[in-house]
Amino acid sequence: MKPVGGSAFARAFERRGWSLLRINGSHHIYGKESEIARLSIPIHGNKPLKLGLQRSLMKTAGLSEADLD
């Protein structure tokens, strides 16, 4: 799995129906009407997310590696 920057990761979430609820500092909080979960994506410029965090967010949101392209 290749590391992806926070802003590119957030765009992938938005394509899958997640919407930005609020911004708390550098963390963008996303939610989906049909989901209870809230996801916090750190956006630090173009700095890539750590792979463990990336995997966890993808699993919770139901995204695959193909969704990141």
N, C-alpha and C positions, 0 to 999 in steps of 0.2 A: 504494500500500500504506500503510495507516495504522499508525503505531507502536503497539506493545502493551507493557504493563508486563511485567516478568519473571515475576511470580506468575501472571498470566493466561496467559502463554506456557507456563509449566510445566504448568498445568492442561490445556492443549491437548495437550501431549506425553503426559500421563498417560491422557487419553482414547484416544489412539492406541496404547496398549500399552507405552509407555516407563515404566520404574520408577526411582524415586529410589534410587541406590546409596549415595551419601554426600553430606555437606555439608562443604565446605572454605571456611570464612569465609562470605562472602556468595554463593558460587558453589555451585549445586546441580548435581551430576553425575548424569546420567541414562544408562541403558543399556537394551538390549533383548536378550532371549535370542537371537534370530535374527540380531542385528547385531553386528559387530565394533566399530563406532564407539561412542565415549563422547561425550556432549554436555554441555558446561558452560554453564549458564544463569545469568547474573548476576542476583541478586534484590536490588535496592536500593530497597525500599519500593515505591511505585507509579511510580517513574521509568521512562519508556519505554526500550526497547532501541533502539540505533542501527539504522538500516535495513539497513546492510551486514551487521551481525552477525545480524539477524533473518532476512534472506534466506539467508545461509549456513547457519544452523541449520535452517531450513525445508527447504532443498535436501538436506541430509544426512539429515534425518529423513523425507523424503518427504511433507511437509505442504504443503497449498495454503492460499491465503488464506481459503477457505471453512471450513477446519478451525479457524480462530482465533475464529470466532463462537460 
